[in-house]
Amino acid sequence: MPTFHRFDGFRIEVRSRDLSPPHFHMIGPDFHALVEIRTLQVIQGTYSRKALAEVVDWASVRTEALMTEWRRLNERG
């Protein structure tokens, strides 16, 4: 899967053929969580609080780019 962003020790992926709501995957060595793009809330999985805080801070100014990528990979025209 394409990595959208890489942090120190974990990464963000936006995947094709994912179901709604639009979300991204936060993947680390001992966690994997799905984060809804619009609300930046974890909708499934496990995570570290430190990683989630870093991701929310990063994603809060990139929601449009994340949504654009999710639509590109998941909406059928």
Biopython code that builds the backbone (N, CA, C, O; Angstrom):
import numpy as np
from Bio.PDB.StructureBuilder import StructureBuilder

atoms = [
    (1, "MET", "N", (0.839, -1.185, 0.000)),
    (1, "MET", "CA", (0.000, 0.000, 0.000)),
    (1, "MET", "C", (0.882, 1.246, 0.000)),
    (1, "MET", "O", (1.954, 1.258, 0.605)),
    (2, "PRO", "N", (0.427, 2.280, -0.675)),
    (2, "PRO", "CA", (1.235, 3.503, -0.723)),
    (2, "PRO", "C", (1.257, 4.216, 0.633)),
    (2, "PRO", "O", (0.225, 4.410, 1.276)),
    (3, "THR", "N", (2.450, 4.592, 1.033)),
    (3, "THR", "CA", (2.604, 5.361, 2.262)),
    (3, "THR", "C", (2.372, 6.826, 1.938)),
    (3, "THR", "O", (3.024, 7.391, 1.060)),
    (4, "PHE", "N", (1.431, 7.440, 2.659)),
    (4, "PHE", "CA", (1.110, 8.847, 2.444)),
    (4, "PHE", "C", (2.097, 9.731, 3.201)),
    (4, "PHE", "O", (2.483, 10.796, 2.720)),
    (5, "HIS", "N", (2.501, 9.282, 4.383)),
    (5, "HIS", "CA", (3.466, 10.037, 5.195)),
    (5, "HIS", "C", (4.161, 9.069, 6.143)),
    (5, "HIS", "O", (3.566, 8.088, 6.588)),
    (6, "ARG", "N", (5.414, 9.350, 6.446)),
    (6, "ARG", "CA", (6.192, 8.516, 7.354)),
    (6, "ARG", "C", (6.633, 9.361, 8.551)),
    (6, "ARG", "O", (7.222, 10.430, 8.396)),
    (7, "PHE", "N", (6.337, 8.859, 9.732)),
    (7, "PHE", "CA", (6.779, 9.477, 10.974)),
    (7, "PHE", "C", (7.946, 8.652, 11.510)),
    (7, "PHE", "O", (8.309, 7.637, 10.915)),
    (8, "ASP", "N", (8.521, 9.066, 12.601)),
    (8, "ASP", "CA", (9.586, 8.292, 13.229)),
    (8, "ASP", "C", (8.954, 7.084, 13.928)),
    (8, "ASP", "O", (8.427, 7.216, 15.032)),
    (9, "GLY", "N", (9.004, 5.929, 13.303)),
    (9, "GLY", "CA", (8.491, 4.720, 13.920)),
    (9, "GLY", "C", (7.124, 4.263, 13.460)),
    (9, "GLY", "O", (6.693, 3.175, 13.841)),
    (10, "PHE", "N", (6.426, 5.041, 12.661)),
    (10, "PHE", "CA", (5.145, 4.604, 12.129)),
    (10, "PHE", "C", (4.830, 5.368, 10.852)),
    (10, "PHE", "O", (5.533, 6.312, 10.491)),
    (11, "ARG", "N", (3.764, 4.951, 10.170)),
    (11, "ARG", "CA", (3.432, 5.568, 8.886)),
    (11, "ARG", "C", (1.922, 5.721, 8.723)),
    (11, "ARG", "O", (1.131, 5.116, 9.447)),
    (12, "ILE", "N", (1.551, 6.550, 7.749)),
    (12, "ILE", "CA", (0.161, 6.770, 7.373)),
    (12, "ILE", "C", (-0.037, 6.217, 5.970)),
    (12, "ILE", "O", (0.741, 6.508, 5.061)),
    (13, "GLU", "N", (-1.082, 5.416, 5.803)),
    (13, "GLU", "CA", (-1.429, 4.895, 4.483)),
    (13, "GLU", "C", (-2.865, 5.253, 4.152)),
    (13, "GLU", "O", (-3.741, 5.232, 5.016)),
    (14, "VAL", "N", (-3.093, 5.581, 2.890)),
    (14, "VAL", "CA", (-4.442, 5.725, 2.345)),
    (14, "VAL", "C", (-4.566, 4.590, 1.340)),
    (14, "VAL", "O", (-3.794, 4.512, 0.384)),
    (15, "ARG", "N", (-5.535, 3.714, 1.557)),
    (15, "ARG", "CA", (-5.629, 2.494, 0.772)),
    (15, "ARG", "C", (-6.804, 2.513, -0.208)),
    (15, "ARG", "O", (-7.819, 3.171, 0.019)),
    (16, "SER", "N", (-6.634, 1.782, -1.284)),
    (16, "SER", "CA", (-7.723, 1.615, -2.249)),
    (16, "SER", "C", (-8.654, 0.509, -1.761)),
    (16, "SER", "O", (-8.277, -0.327, -0.941)),
    (17, "ARG", "N", (-9.861, 0.526, -2.278)),
    (17, "ARG", "CA", (-10.901, -0.451, -1.955)),
    (17, "ARG", "C", (-11.255, -0.464, -0.467)),
    (17, "ARG", "O", (-11.637, -1.503, 0.071)),
    (18, "ASP", "N", (-11.130, 0.685, 0.195)),
    (18, "ASP", "CA", (-11.546, 0.816, 1.589)),
    (18, "ASP", "C", (-13.004, 1.249, 1.644)),
    (18, "ASP", "O", (-13.487, 1.937, 0.745)),
    (19, "LEU", "N", (-13.689, 0.855, 2.676)),
    (19, "LEU", "CA", (-15.087, 1.218, 2.852)),
    (19, "LEU", "C", (-15.201, 2.569, 3.547)),
    (19, "LEU", "O", (-14.253, 3.037, 4.177)),
    (20, "SER", "N", (-16.373, 3.190, 3.424)),
    (20, "SER", "CA", (-16.647, 4.447, 4.115)),
    (20, "SER", "C", (-16.775, 4.166, 5.605)),
    (20, "SER", "O", (-17.060, 3.034, 5.997)),
    (21, "PRO", "N", (-16.571, 5.170, 6.431)),
    (21, "PRO", "CA", (-16.274, 6.555, 6.104)),
    (21, "PRO", "C", (-14.824, 6.704, 5.636)),
    (21, "PRO", "O", (-13.978, 5.863, 5.939)),
    (22, "PRO", "N", (-14.546, 7.773, 4.901)),
    (22, "PRO", "CA", (-13.170, 8.022, 4.463)),
    (22, "PRO", "C", (-12.221, 8.053, 5.665)),
    (22, "PRO", "O", (-12.476, 8.741, 6.654)),
    (23, "HIS", "N", (-11.128, 7.298, 5.564)),
    (23, "HIS", "CA", (-10.202, 7.170, 6.677)),
    (23, "HIS", "C", (-8.806, 6.871, 6.155)),
    (23, "HIS", "O", (-8.607, 6.591, 4.973)),
    (24, "PHE", "N", (-7.850, 6.936, 7.064)),
    (24, "PHE", "CA", (-6.490, 6.511, 6.753)),
    (24, "PHE", "C", (-6.038, 5.518, 7.819)),
    (24, "PHE", "O", (-6.635, 5.415, 8.890)),
    (25, "HIS", "N", (-4.984, 4.799, 7.504)),
    (25, "HIS", "CA", (-4.428, 3.801, 8.400)),
    (25, "HIS", "C", (-3.175, 4.369, 9.061)),
    (25, "HIS", "O", (-2.293, 4.899, 8.386)),
    (26, "MET", "N", (-3.107, 4.254, 10.377)),
    (26, "MET", "CA", (-1.951, 4.659, 11.160)),
    (26, "MET", "C", (-1.296, 3.352, 11.612)),
    (26, "MET", "O", (-1.867, 2.615, 12.416)),
    (27, "ILE", "N", (-0.090, 3.065, 11.090)),
    (27, "ILE", "CA", (0.508, 1.748, 11.287)),
    (27, "ILE", "C", (1.882, 1.881, 11.940)),
    (27, "ILE", "O", (2.773, 2.557, 11.426)),
    (28, "GLY", "N", (2.025, 1.226, 13.069)),
    (28, "GLY", "CA", (3.300, 1.196, 13.768)),
    (28, "GLY", "C", (3.701, -0.241, 14.047)),
    (28, "GLY", "O", (2.990, -1.165, 13.653)),
    (29, "PRO", "N", (4.815, -0.445, 14.714)),
    (29, "PRO", "CA", (5.287, -1.806, 14.952)),
    (29, "PRO", "C", (4.360, -2.635, 15.842)),
    (29, "PRO", "O", (4.324, -3.860, 15.726)),
    (30, "ASP", "N", (3.608, -1.974, 16.731)),
    (30, "ASP", "CA", (2.707, -2.714, 17.615)),
    (30, "ASP", "C", (1.306, -2.104, 17.667)),
    (30, "ASP", "O", (0.582, -2.297, 18.644)),
    (31, "PHE", "N", (0.923, -1.374, 16.626)),
    (31, "PHE", "CA", (-0.437, -0.853, 16.545)),
    (31, "PHE", "C", (-0.846, -0.662, 15.089)),
    (31, "PHE", "O", (-0.004, -0.536, 14.199)),
    (32, "HIS", "N", (-2.153, -0.645, 14.869)),
    (32, "HIS", "CA", (-2.742, -0.367, 13.561)),
    (32, "HIS", "C", (-4.135, 0.171, 13.830)),
    (32, "HIS", "O", (-4.999, -0.545, 14.335)),
    (33, "ALA", "N", (-4.350, 1.435, 13.492)),
    (33, "ALA", "CA", (-5.639, 2.067, 13.744)),
    (33, "ALA", "C", (-6.150, 2.729, 12.474)),
    (33, "ALA", "O", (-5.377, 3.169, 11.623)),
    (34, "LEU", "N", (-7.479, 2.788, 12.370)),
    (34, "LEU", "CA", (-8.129, 3.520, 11.288)),
    (34, "LEU", "C", (-8.626, 4.836, 11.869)),
    (34, "LEU", "O", (-9.302, 4.852, 12.898)),
    (35, "VAL", "N", (-8.286, 5.944, 11.203)),
    (35, "VAL", "CA", (-8.646, 7.277, 11.679)),
    (35, "VAL", "C", (-9.520, 7.941, 10.634)),
    (35, "VAL", "O", (-9.121, 8.080, 9.478)),
    (36, "GLU", "N", (-10.715, 8.352, 11.040)),
    (36, "GLU", "CA", (-11.630, 9.026, 10.119)),
    (36, "GLU", "C", (-11.045, 10.382, 9.734)),
    (36, "GLU", "O", (-10.592, 11.139, 10.592)),
    (37, "ILE", "N", (-11.059, 10.680, 8.442)),
    (37, "ILE", "CA", (-10.430, 11.905, 7.949)),
    (37, "ILE", "C", (-11.163, 13.150, 8.426)),
    (37, "ILE", "O", (-10.518, 14.111, 8.847)),
    (38, "ARG", "N", (-12.478, 13.163, 8.374)),
    (38, "ARG", "CA", (-13.230, 14.388, 8.717)),
    (38, "ARG", "C", (-13.135, 14.750, 10.196)),
    (38, "ARG", "O", (-13.004, 15.924, 10.542)),
    (39, "THR", "N", (-13.201, 13.737, 11.074)),
    (39, "THR", "CA", (-13.237, 14.012, 12.515)),
    (39, "THR", "C", (-11.903, 13.780, 13.216)),
    (39, "THR", "O", (-11.697, 14.247, 14.336)),
    (40, "LEU", "N", (-10.993, 13.054, 12.554)),
    (40, "LEU", "CA", (-9.704, 12.656, 13.122)),
    (40, "LEU", "C", (-9.881, 11.822, 14.388)),
    (40, "LEU", "O", (-9.057, 11.870, 15.301)),
    (41, "GLN", "N", (-10.972, 11.056, 14.426)),
    (41, "GLN", "CA", (-11.241, 10.139, 15.523)),
    (41, "GLN", "C", (-10.875, 8.716, 15.106)),
    (41, "GLN", "O", (-11.088, 8.331, 13.957)),
    (42, "VAL", "N", (-10.334, 7.948, 16.023)),
    (42, "VAL", "CA", (-10.048, 6.539, 15.755)),
    (42, "VAL", "C", (-11.378, 5.802, 15.656)),
    (42, "VAL", "O", (-12.214, 5.882, 16.556)),
    (43, "ILE", "N", (-11.564, 5.079, 14.546)),
    (43, "ILE", "CA", (-12.806, 4.331, 14.362)),
    (43, "ILE", "C", (-12.602, 2.828, 14.558)),
    (43, "ILE", "O", (-13.568, 2.072, 14.664)),
    (44, "GLN", "N", (-11.345, 2.405, 14.604)),
    (44, "GLN", "CA", (-11.063, 0.986, 14.814)),
    (44, "GLN", "C", (-9.576, 0.804, 15.083)),
    (44, "GLN", "O", (-8.749, 1.550, 14.560)),
    (45, "GLY", "N", (-9.241, -0.181, 15.895)),
    (45, "GLY", "CA", (-7.847, -0.566, 16.068)),
    (45, "GLY", "C", (-7.215, -0.086, 17.361)),
    (45, "GLY", "O", (-7.872, 0.443, 18.258)),
    (46, "THR", "N", (-5.910, -0.296, 17.411)),
    (46, "THR", "CA", (-5.125, 0.075, 18.584)),
    (46, "THR", "C", (-4.094, 1.127, 18.183)),
    (46, "THR", "O", (-3.741, 1.248, 17.010)),
    (47, "TYR", "N", (-3.622, 1.877, 19.156)),
    (47, "TYR", "CA", (-2.679, 2.967, 18.884)),
    (47, "TYR", "C", (-2.014, 3.393, 20.181)),
    (47, "TYR", "O", (-2.481, 3.078, 21.275)),
    (48, "SER", "N", (-0.923, 4.111, 20.034)),
    (48, "SER", "CA", (-0.322, 4.742, 21.210)),
    (48, "SER", "C", (-0.826, 6.180, 21.268)),
    (48, "SER", "O", (-1.049, 6.812, 20.234)),
    (49, "ARG", "N", (-1.000, 6.678, 22.453)),
    (49, "ARG", "CA", (-1.492, 8.058, 22.598)),
    (49, "ARG", "C", (-0.528, 9.064, 21.990)),
    (49, "ARG", "O", (-0.947, 10.056, 21.395)),
    (50, "LYS", "N", (0.754, 8.805, 22.142)),
    (50, "LYS", "CA", (1.762, 9.712, 21.583)),
    (50, "LYS", "C", (1.659, 9.751, 20.061)),
    (50, "LYS", "O", (1.681, 10.828, 19.464)),
    (51, "ALA", "N", (1.549, 8.593, 19.435)),
    (51, "ALA", "CA", (1.429, 8.541, 17.970)),
    (51, "ALA", "C", (0.143, 9.219, 17.517)),
    (51, "ALA", "O", (0.155, 9.973, 16.544)),
    (52, "LEU", "N", (-0.967, 8.962, 18.207)),
    (52, "LEU", "CA", (-2.232, 9.581, 17.819)),
    (52, "LEU", "C", (-2.152, 11.102, 17.925)),
    (52, "LEU", "O", (-2.632, 11.802, 17.034)),
    (53, "ALA", "N", (-1.567, 11.618, 18.976)),
    (53, "ALA", "CA", (-1.438, 13.071, 19.132)),
    (53, "ALA", "C", (-0.623, 13.661, 17.987)),
    (53, "ALA", "O", (-0.968, 14.714, 17.452)),
    (54, "GLU", "N", (0.448, 12.988, 17.614)),
    (54, "GLU", "CA", (1.290, 13.453, 16.512)),
    (54, "GLU", "C", (0.520, 13.432, 15.190)),
    (54, "GLU", "O", (0.616, 14.365, 14.391)),
    (55, "VAL", "N", (-0.240, 12.367, 14.969)),
    (55, "VAL", "CA", (-1.010, 12.226, 13.735)),
    (55, "VAL", "C", (-2.121, 13.266, 13.654)),
    (55, "VAL", "O", (-2.317, 13.880, 12.605)),
    (56, "VAL", "N", (-2.834, 13.467, 14.724)),
    (56, "VAL", "CA", (-3.922, 14.455, 14.718)),
    (56, "VAL", "C", (-3.365, 15.845, 14.438)),
    (56, "VAL", "O", (-3.953, 16.603, 13.667)),
    (57, "ASP", "N", (-2.253, 16.182, 15.047)),
    (57, "ASP", "CA", (-1.620, 17.479, 14.797)),
    (57, "ASP", "C", (-1.233, 17.615, 13.323)),
    (57, "ASP", "O", (-1.492, 18.646, 12.702)),
    (58, "TRP", "N", (-0.616, 16.580, 12.770)),
    (58, "TRP", "CA", (-0.189, 16.573, 11.377)),
    (58, "TRP", "C", (-1.393, 16.610, 10.425)),
    (58, "TRP", "O", (-1.419, 17.409, 9.489)),
    (59, "ALA", "N", (-2.385, 15.748, 10.664)),
    (59, "ALA", "CA", (-3.525, 15.604, 9.755)),
    (59, "ALA", "C", (-4.484, 16.790, 9.806)),
    (59, "ALA", "O", (-5.194, 17.045, 8.833)),
    (60, "SER", "N", (-4.520, 17.508, 10.905)),
    (60, "SER", "CA", (-5.482, 18.613, 11.035)),
    (60, "SER", "C", (-5.272, 19.695, 9.981)),
    (60, "SER", "O", (-6.214, 20.416, 9.652)),
    (61, "VAL", "N", (-4.082, 19.821, 9.455)),
    (61, "VAL", "CA", (-3.832, 20.808, 8.399)),
    (61, "VAL", "C", (-3.726, 20.159, 7.023)),
    (61, "VAL", "O", (-3.367, 20.817, 6.046)),
    (62, "ARG", "N", (-4.042, 18.851, 6.951)),
    (62, "ARG", "CA", (-3.936, 18.124, 5.678)),
    (62, "ARG", "C", (-5.194, 17.336, 5.344)),
    (62, "ARG", "O", (-5.144, 16.409, 4.536)),
    (63, "THR", "N", (-6.319, 17.691, 5.952)),
    (63, "THR", "CA", (-7.538, 16.915, 5.714)),
    (63, "THR", "C", (-7.957, 16.943, 4.250)),
    (63, "THR", "O", (-8.426, 15.931, 3.730)),
    (64, "GLU", "N", (-7.801, 18.064, 3.581)),
    (64, "GLU", "CA", (-8.177, 18.134, 2.161)),
    (64, "GLU", "C", (-7.322, 17.213, 1.316)),
    (64, "GLU", "O", (-7.842, 16.508, 0.451)),
    (65, "ALA", "N", (-6.026, 17.205, 1.549)),
    (65, "ALA", "CA", (-5.133, 16.326, 0.788)),
    (65, "ALA", "C", (-5.444, 14.860, 1.076)),
    (65, "ALA", "O", (-5.443, 14.039, 0.158)),
    (66, "LEU", "N", (-5.708, 14.526, 2.320)),
    (66, "LEU", "CA", (-6.067, 13.156, 2.667)),
    (66, "LEU", "C", (-7.377, 12.753, 2.012)),
    (66, "LEU", "O", (-7.499, 11.646, 1.488)),
    (67, "MET", "N", (-8.364, 13.654, 2.041)),
    (67, "MET", "CA", (-9.667, 13.361, 1.435)),
    (67, "MET", "C", (-9.536, 13.215, -0.077)),
    (67, "MET", "O", (-10.159, 12.333, -0.667)),
    (68, "THR", "N", (-8.746, 14.054, -0.699)),
    (68, "THR", "CA", (-8.528, 13.970, -2.145)),
    (68, "THR", "C", (-7.910, 12.628, -2.510)),
    (68, "THR", "O", (-8.328, 11.998, -3.482)),
    (69, "GLU", "N", (-6.931, 12.189, -1.750)),
    (69, "GLU", "CA", (-6.289, 10.905, -2.019)),
    (69, "GLU", "C", (-7.251, 9.744, -1.779)),
    (69, "GLU", "O", (-7.274, 8.791, -2.558)),
    (70, "TRP", "N", (-8.041, 9.812, -0.716)),
    (70, "TRP", "CA", (-9.003, 8.748, -0.444)),
    (70, "TRP", "C", (-10.018, 8.651, -1.585)),
    (70, "TRP", "O", (-10.332, 7.556, -2.049)),
    (71, "ARG", "N", (-10.526, 9.796, -2.031)),
    (71, "ARG", "CA", (-11.483, 9.793, -3.149)),
    (71, "ARG", "C", (-10.848, 9.238, -4.417)),
    (71, "ARG", "O", (-11.473, 8.451, -5.130)),
    (72, "ARG", "N", (-9.634, 9.634, -4.700)),
    (72, "ARG", "CA", (-8.937, 9.173, -5.901)),
    (72, "ARG", "C", (-8.831, 7.643, -5.902)),
    (72, "ARG", "O", (-9.008, 7.002, -6.939)),
    (73, "LEU", "N", (-8.549, 7.080, -4.755)),
    (73, "LEU", "CA", (-8.355, 5.637, -4.665)),
    (73, "LEU", "C", (-9.638, 4.832, -4.486)),
    (73, "LEU", "O", (-9.653, 3.633, -4.762)),
    (74, "ASN", "N", (-10.709, 5.469, -4.029)),
    (74, "ASN", "CA", (-11.897, 4.712, -3.633)),
    (74, "ASN", "C", (-13.189, 5.048, -4.351)),
    (74, "ASN", "O", (-14.080, 4.200, -4.391)),
    (75, "GLU", "N", (-13.342, 6.208, -4.907)),
    (75, "GLU", "CA", (-14.599, 6.534, -5.564)),
    (75, "GLU", "C", (-14.562, 6.088, -7.012)),
    (75, "GLU", "O", (-13.613, 6.371, -7.743)),
    (76, "ARG", "N", (-15.589, 5.402, -7.404)),
    (76, "ARG", "CA", (-15.676, 4.912, -8.778)),
    (76, "ARG", "C", (-16.503, 5.874, -9.602)),
    (76, "ARG", "O", (-17.613, 6.243, -9.218)),
    (77, "GLY", "N", (-15.961, 6.276, -10.732)),
    (77, "GLY", "CA", (-16.619, 7.273, -11.558)),
    (77, "GLY", "C", (-17.444, 6.771, -12.617)),
    (77, "GLY", "O", (-18.036, 7.552, -13.361)),
]
sb = StructureBuilder()
sb.init_structure("model")
sb.init_model(0)
sb.init_chain("A")
sb.init_seg("    ")
for serial, (resi, resn, name, xyz) in enumerate(atoms, 1):
    if name == "N":
        sb.init_residue(resn, " ", resi, " ")
    sb.init_atom(name, np.array(xyz, "f"), 0.0, 1.0, " ", f" {name:<3s}", serial, name[0])
structure = sb.get_structure()
